[in-house]
């Protein structure tokens, strides 16, 4: 049997109120875009002429609800400053294969990224950089009364 190692990911958005109670939670599968696949290949081989590839370090939110495509290189309407990610690794069984899951977490506090949100992505820098993936989701309206935690599971 030939193993198929298809990278995939899913984003969970978890909005909590000031008391820490979850008021909204939803999950959506993402699209790993061509620049993301290229990044993983270059990190694996460490063969980038001139400049070594950078690891993913930040998450961003945006307001555009256009479906993701392989050609996306940025969010369509990014807002707020990007937030650094915390990364944890674990092994999981999936389809009879032991895989590695990278769980990335970022938190947007009450004063950050307020308004209607429709898209998110993972990047290699606080500004610019390479976009690894993009997800579109039903509108989530965040206000200063809430904190939004993004939990992104990427499976290899």
C-alpha positions, 0 to 999 in steps of 0.5 A: 500500500502506498501512503498518501501524505496529504497535509490538511488543516482546520481552524477553530474560532473560539469567542469568549466573553469577559467572564471567560465563557465560550459564546461562539465556537466554530470549525472550518477546514482550510486551504493550503495554498501553493505558497504554503506547499512551496514553503514546506517543500523548501523547509524540508529540503533546506534548498533555497538559494540566497535566503533560508525559508522562514517558519510560520510565526503569525496569524491574521484575520480579514473581512473578505468572504471570497473562497480561497484558491491555490493562487492566494498569497495574502488575505483579501482584506486583512485587518488588525495587527497579526498575532504571534502563534504558540505551537504545540506538536503531537502524534495522532492516528488518522486513517491507519497512519500515524501523523504529526499535528502542529497546533497553532494558537493565537489570541485576539484580545478585546481591543483587537480585530473588532468587526465582521470577520470572514477569513484567516491565514497563517504567515511567516512574518508579522507583516508581509512574509509567505502565507501558508494557508487561508480559510473562509468562514461564515461571518463572526462579528467580534466586539470589544466585549469578546476575546477571540482565540484561533486554534489551527490544527495542521496535520502532516 
